[in-house]
């Protein structure tokens, strides 16, 4: 008699189980996340509208701020509505394809947040340290030399992470301990070895978020040394740069805590990982309009003018 073989089927449908520990109180989460979602969409949409509609704001720095606002509008749309429906109506199912698509766009847009911060730092470096060459370096042909490699890096790294995750067999449980599809939350459900996925995930974080942060920090250190002896203009630039560094440091810390919490098994509760993974995506989208928009005098004046006319 021939030995009997079992067909192992991989799950194609998953259940999102984030914050399940709250039980009957889970719907209460709808309120804070809905408020953050509305604040993010409205503030970033207003900022984007003001920059696009005012010709005086079409300089490179403001265009980068508009790009950040565009990313901050799009990013929550890929995961927050599903979370809200899950909290309110207990809709938790998602297909494997839908999960992988969500992972790709969430992580790709998150990578572009970091990239735009790097480009802003580059803009400030040229404006403050080499002002005579600013228009030459920030003109479209020269600017694209910096942008294209970063875009290719983000697209390829995130695509590779998602493709490897999609090739894994999911033959045991199909319950994801998260409110949306996060890379390691899906990978940890796989049957086989996930060492490559884990290492690649860390490499992508280092090559995007950490590398961008190091370049941003280096450029601002150079800016500091140049601005300290430049009087009021230098102090204004210094104040702006310090704000950017603080926001980037907080964001990077949250990102690293979220990613490392899946790899360091020390009894961390599931809600802790879910909370930080959600926070590192929503925190920048809510606060970037304040840091990179409203605090800038020219943008603030146009925002107040727009609101007073409506």
ABEGO torsion letter per residue (X at the ends): XBBBBBBBBBBABBBBABGAAAEAAAAAAAAAAAAAAAAAAAAAAAAAAAAAABAAAABAAAAAAAAAAAAAAAAAAAAAAAAAAAAAAGBABBBAAAAAAAAAAAAAAAAAAAAAAAAAAAAAAAAAABAAAAAAAABAAAAAAAAAAAAAAAAAAAAAAAAAAAABBBABBABBBBABBBAAAAAAABABBAAAAAAAAAAAAAAAAAAAAAAAAAAAAAAAAAAAAAEAAAAAAAAAAAAAAAAAAAAAAAAAAAAAAAABBAGBBAAAAAAAAAAAAAAAAAAAAAAAAAABAAAAAAAAAAAAAX
